[in-house]
Amino acid sequence: MEFSLSDNDTSVFYVVITRNEEKVDLKDKQVTFYVIKPDKRSYKSTDLVFDSSKELFSCNLTSEFKDTVGQYVGQIVVYDSSTQEKVIVPSRIYYSVNSDILAEINGLI
């Protein structure tokens, strides 16, 4: 995935979590998205929204998740409070943030 540094309106992505090719029931689970930025700082977000009709999460990347030009790496952790189970989804999510003309004009880079 690629995002522009100045674009705050189209930074949403969708995630379906599966196990053995079957969708995992994520109702009543807490899902956290962890990110390591290009400068090696890390952030986490629990602002993922679950759409039960489609059985997927949407994540709108806020500015701290895309405020530096470069490659980002993220991973999702699912926590079930009823069983105390914490599952780290093995696949990582890679995305990059690119410079754009508005960032250059406004002196962001």
C-alpha positions in Angstrom: 0.0 0.0 0.0 1.1 3.5 -0.6 -0.1 6.8 0.9 0.8 10.4 0.4 2.2 12.5 3.2 -0.5 15.2 2.9 -3.4 12.9 2.3 -5.6 12.6 5.3 -8.7 11.4 3.6 -7.8 8.1 1.9 -5.8 6.2 4.4 -8.2 3.4 5.2 -7.4 -0.2 4.7 -9.4 -3.4 5.4 -8.3 -6.6 7.1 -9.8 -10.1 7.1 -8.2 -12.4 9.6 -8.3 -16.1 8.8 -7.0 -19.3 10.3 -6.7 -22.4 8.1 -8.4 -20.5 5.3 -11.5 -19.9 7.5 -12.5 -16.4 8.8 -11.8 -16.0 12.5 -14.8 -14.9 14.6 -13.7 -11.5 15.8 -16.8 -10.4 17.6 -16.0 -9.3 21.1 -12.3 -9.4 20.4 -9.9 -6.5 20.9 -7.7 -5.9 17.8 -4.6 -3.8 18.0 -2.5 -2.6 15.1 1.2 -2.1 15.9 3.5 -0.1 13.6 7.2 0.6 13.4 7.9 3.8 11.5 10.9 4.5 9.2 12.6 6.3 12.1 12.1 3.1 14.2 9.6 4.7 16.6 6.6 2.5 17.3 2.9 3.3 17.7 -0.2 1.2 18.3 -3.9 1.8 17.5 -7.0 0.1 18.9 -9.2 2.2 16.6 -10.0 -0.6 14.2 -13.7 -0.8 13.4 -15.3 -4.3 13.1 -17.9 -4.7 10.4 -19.8 -7.8 11.5 -21.8 -8.2 8.3 -18.5 -8.5 6.3 -16.4 -10.0 9.1 -13.6 -7.6 8.6 -11.9 -4.7 10.3 -11.2 -1.3 8.8 -8.3 0.9 10.0 -8.1 4.6 9.2 -4.4 5.6 9.6 -4.3 8.8 11.6 -1.4 11.3 11.0 1.0 9.7 13.5 0.9 6.5 11.4 1.9 8.3 8.2 3.8 11.4 9.1 7.3 10.4 7.9 8.3 9.5 4.3 9.5 5.9 4.0 8.6 2.3 4.6 6.4 1.2 7.6 5.8 -2.2 8.9 2.8 -3.2 11.0 1.3 -6.3 12.6 -2.0 -7.1 14.2 -2.6 -8.6 17.6 -6.0 -10.1 18.6 -6.8 -10.3 22.2 -9.7 -12.4 23.6 -10.6 -11.1 27.1 -12.8 -14.1 27.9 -10.0 -16.6 27.4 -7.0 -14.3 28.0 -5.6 -15.5 24.6 -3.4 -13.2 22.6 -2.8 -14.1 19.0 -0.2 -12.3 17.0 -1.2 -12.5 13.3 1.9 -13.9 11.5 1.5 -11.8 8.4 3.0 -8.3 8.5 1.5 -5.3 6.8 3.9 -3.2 4.8 3.1 0.3 3.5 5.0 3.3 2.4 4.4 7.0 2.7 5.6 9.2 -0.2 6.3 12.8 -0.5 3.8 14.9 -2.4 3.7 18.4 -3.9 1.5 19.8 -1.0 4.0 18.5 1.6 6.8 20.2 -0.4 4.9 23.5 -0.7 4.0 23.5 3.0 7.5 22.7 4.1 6.6 19.4 5.7 9.7 17.8 4.3 
